[in-house]
Amino acid sequence: MKKLVGPLLKRRPELAYGRRMVFLRPLTHYLCGAYFISGFYGQYFSIVALVDQLFDGGGEHPLLNRTIHNKALEKHVDESWLEDRNRASEEVSDIIEQDLLPAVVGVTEPRDHLDSPTFPLTGARSWSERAFSACYYGDFDAAQEWADKCADKDEPVVIRENLLDLADDDLKFHPSVEGRCIYLSRLLRHDRNAVIPLLHEWEMHKVRKLKLEKYWQPTPFPCEQ
């Protein structure tokens, strides 16, 4: 994959490749670029635009839900790319540069995408992202409102995973974004001074899990400036 995007990396020095992603650097609070998804039954693949909050405390893989629901931001490459890899390299580089990057290149903070039809996101994913985003700006009342939706015992995701039964230590870096949002809901109720340090901790955790530390530039959140 890195060889396929070689021409793009040469002409766009602000881009980097790692972990099956082409992304804009330096990384601050967002990971934006394009992500390669391998085919299940052959050597075809898809490339999807990527917009992911780094301060959500996620794990080894970026959250693709936001852009993957917009078919215009997902491009399929069939196995014919194997017949002429030099041509494929140019074509793949062009797909990323012309079709995918323009949609994400300007995303640097939540306001750039929260209500944009380009990046549809619904249900619990929307609640958690809005909760984290409200914390980003220091609006803890709004964050509490959104986070409490994830902590609602009547929501199917909570019932299915029994997340409300877990202790704080089990939720802080839980694999599911809903679990981490429930942790945030509890923290907002008891110690709001600890919320921004939590976002920094989550961001560092995610960058390390993605193994992208060398591209990351730790940056204050707006409410700290």
Secondary structure, 3 states (H helix, E strand, C coil): CCCCCHHHHHHCCCEEEECCEEEECCECCEEEEEEEEECCCCCCEEEEEEEEEHHHCCCCCCCCHHHHCCHHHEEEECHHHHHCHHHHHHHHHHHHHHHHHHHHCCCCCHHHCCCCCCCCCCHHHHHHHHHHHHHHCCCHHHHHHHHHHHCCCCCHHHHHHCHHHCCHHHHCCCCCHHHHHHHHHHHHHHCHHHHHHHHHHHHHHHHHHHCCHHHECCCCCHHHC
